[in-house]
């Protein structure tokens, strides 16, 4: 594959310079590692999120609104898996090149999926916060976040379409990027650097900061409520203060899984955005293995969630076992 070079400037932002990468620095071994990693991550994302979509509606411990957000999150991750796998396979036939319909569609979808994932994670946090902070008003308040989602989606689509537009072409800023082996928005476009940085911070960044703040708040509220419940239990049972039993309220129940999913999202995406900002706003060179690994981590995040749900939720795990037994029945005893 040939290397790509791009030189851009923007007088309005005061940012100018050139970004270049030489695909020849991807050795055959590196290219093979990239392809295997992408196909493996994509396949795991497809399989894991199919399980999510089949199991989540059956988990009674998930509230209705939470199920909706988790299903949307699973659809976004499933879509990522399908595009990544198909792009990597078609790359061997030189299909996903800049300007093709496949490149435009896959690039737009891959740009929208992580935003949708962060949006859903923030809305799950909002739903949990309303449930634990205002339990008696929850039924009245639970639908209000839906209006925020619709507004957020409209704004996000406008921003993504603007970032995709370049040099008079509606999708001119979606290019094939060999270091990822697929088509993506060109985040190194210095003419749109300020807008891209703003979109990253106010889009995914705002979602994740909001989510983190809400979970800290939820943890504090849950801890205080658990203390009150435990004091009541101790008083009723007549047990000395401090002697806790298994019946005591657990302030982390229903909280740990969601928080782990959020932390995993942070871990997967923060290195990627840091590497993008370093390349966009500085002349610091990012080593190709680090750059590529950051991209692989963002894609791998699409199959982490099914594992987290399975390990962290007993009811989810039970339904996964039932599903596996249905698909792969046990051999009859002889």
N, C-alpha and C positions, 0 to 999 in steps of 0.2 A: 504494500500500500504506500501511497505517496504521502509526504509530509505536507501539512497545511501551514500557511503563513498569513498573518493578518496585521495590517498596520492601520491604526485608527486614531483620530484625534477629536477633541471636542472643546471648542473655544469657550462655550458657555459654562462648562464645569471646570475648565482649567486643567483637565486631565488629558495628557497626551502621551503617546509612546507606542510601542509595538509589543505584541505578544506573538510568540512563535513556538512551535514544537515540531520536532522531527520524529516522525513515526518510526524511522529506522532505529531509534534508540530502544524500541520495543523488540527485543531479541526474539527469535523463534520460540525459545523456551518461555519467555514472558508472554508472548502472544498466545501460546498454548495454555498457559496458566490462566490468563484472562478469559479465554473462551470457555475453559472447563468450569471456572468459578462462576461465570455468568449463567451458563446452562444449568449448573447444579443449583444455584440460588433461585433461578427462575422456576425450575421444576419443583423445588421444595416450596416455593411461594404458591404455585398453582395447587399442589396437593394439600398443603397446610390450610390454605384459605377455603378450599372446597369443604374440608372438614369443619372449619369455622362456620361456614354458611349453613351447613347441615345441622350443626350442634347448637349454635347460639340460640335459635328460636325455642329450643327444648329446655333450656336452663331456666328454671323457675326463680332462681335467686337473682337473676338480672331483671331489673325493671323494664317496662315496655320501651320508654324513651332510650334507655341505655342499650337495649337490644338493637334499636334502629341505628344508633350511632356506630355500634360495633359491627353491624352488618355492612354499613357504608364503608367503614374502615377496611373490612375484609374484601369488599368489592374492589376498592382502590388498590390494595396489595395484590389481589388476584390479577387485576389488569396489568400491574407492573410486571408480575411474573410472566404473563402471556407475551407481553411486548419484548421483554428482555430475552426470553428464550427464542422467540421467532426472529428477533433482530440478529442474534448471535448466529443462528443457523443460516439465515439468509445472507449474512455477511460473507459466508464462504462462496456465495454465488454473486457477489458484488451487487446486491440489490439495494440495501439501505444507504444510497448515496444522496448527497444534498440535491434538493430540487424535485425528488421523486415524491409521489403521493404517499407511499409508505413512510418515507422519512418525515414528511410533514405531520401525518396523523400520529405516528409513534412518538415524535418529538413533543407534540402538544400534549399527548396523553401522559407521557413521563414527566412533563413539567407540572401537570395539574394534579397527579396522583399524590405526591408528598404533601402538597398544600392541603388536599382533601383529608389526608391522614392526620395532619396536625390539627386541622379544624375539628375533626371528630373527637380527637383526644381532649381538646379543650372543652368541647360540649359535654363529654362524659364527666369531666371534672365539675362543670357548672351544674349538671344534673345531680351529682352526688352532693355538692355543696348545698343546693336547695333542699334536698331530701333530709340532710342531717341538721341544717341550720333552721329550716322552717318546715318541720315535719307535718304540721297541721295546715299549712298553706301550700304544701307541695302540689296538690292536685290543681290548684288555681294558678300556680306560677310555672308549672312544668312546660307549658307550651310557648312561653315567651321567648326562650332561646331559639326556637324555630324561626322566628322573624329575623333574629340576628344572623342566623345561618344563611337565609335567602339573600339578605343584604350583603353579607360577606362574600357569598358566591358570585354575585353580580359584579362586585368591585374586583374580585380576583380574576374573573374571566377577562374583564377589560384590561387589567394590568398585564396579564399574560399575553393577550393579543397584541398589546402595544410593544411588549418586549420582543415578540416574534416578528414584528414589522421592521424592515431595515432596507435602506437604499431603494425605496420605491416599491419593494416587493412585500406583499402581505405577510408571508412566512419566510422572508429572506434571512432572518436571524436564527433560523433552525438549520443547523449544519451537521454533517456527519463528523463525529469526533472519534478518531482512531484509538485514542487512549482509553476510551470506554467501549469501543466497538459498536456504537449505536448513534442514532441521531438525537440531539438535545438542543435546547436553547443555548446559544453561544454566550455564556456568562462573561466571557472575556472581551466583549464588545465595549470598548472604552467610551464610545459615543453614548452609550446607555448606562454607563457605570453608576451614576448617581441614582437613576431610577431602579436599577437592579438591586443596589444596596438597600434602597428604601423599601422595595417590595419584599426583600428577604427579611428585613427587620420588622416591618409592620405586618407581614403576612405570617410565615411560619414562626418567626421570632416572637411576635406578639402572642400568638397562640400558645407557644410553649412557656413563655414567661407567665402568662395568665394561668395556665395549667399548674405550674409549679407553685405559684402563690396560693391558688385555691387549695391544693393538697396540703400545704403547710397549715392553712387555716382549718381545713377539715381535720387534720391530725390533732390540732389543739382542742377543737370542739369535741371530737370523739374521746379524747383523753379525759376531759372534764366530765363528760356524760358518763363515761365508764366509772370514774371515781364515785360519782353520785350513786350510780346503781350498785356498786360494790359496797358502799357504806350502808345502803338500804338492806342488802343481803346479809351483811354482817349483823346489823341490828335485829333483823327478823330471826335469823338463826341463833342469835345469842352467842356467836363466836367472838373470841377476842379480836380486837382490831389488828389487822396485819396478817391474819391467818386466811389466806386466799385458797379457794378450792377450784376445781375444774368448772364449777358453775359460774364463776366470776365473769363479768363482762370483759370481752377482749376488744380494746379500742382499735386494733388493727384489722379486725375482721372485715372483709370486703374492701379494704383500703390498700392492702399490700400489693395485690395483683395489678390494680390500675396504676399505682405509683411505679411499679417495676416496668410496666409497658411504657410509661412516660419517660423514665430514666433511660430505657433502651433506645427510645427515639432520639433523645438528646445525644447519647453516645454514638449513634449511627450517623447523625447529620451534622453535629458540630464540627468535626474535623473536615468534612467536605466543604462547608461554608467558609471555614477559616482558610483553607487552601485556595478557594476561589477568590477571596478578598485579598490574599497575599499576592496572587498573580495579577489581580486587577489593579490594585492600588500601589504596588511596590515593584521594584526590580529584583526582588529576591527570587532565586531559583528554587523551585520545589522538585525534589528528586522524583523521577518517573514512578518508581515502585510505591512511594508514599502517596503520590497523586492518584494512582490507579487503585490502591488499596482503599483510600477514602471513598472512591466511587463504588467499589464493591461492597463496602460496609453499608452504604445507603440502600443498596438493593437487597442485601442480606436481611435488613430490618423487616422486610416484607414477610419473611417466614419465621421470625422470632416470636411473634405474637401467639400463634397456635401452640408453640411449646410452652410459653409462659402461662397461657390459660389452662393448659392440661396439667402442668405441675402445680399451679397455684389454686385451682378451684376443684374441690372434690366432686361436685355434681357434674361439672364439665368433663372431668376425667371419666366418670361413670358412663356418660353418654358416648364418649369416644370409644370406650370398650364395647358398648353395645353396637356401635356403628361398625367397628372392626369385625366383630363376630358375625354381623349380618353380611358383610362383604366377603369375609373369609371364614366360612363356617368351620367348626371343628370337625375333624374326621370322626365317623361313628365308631363307638367302642365295639371291639369284636370279642 
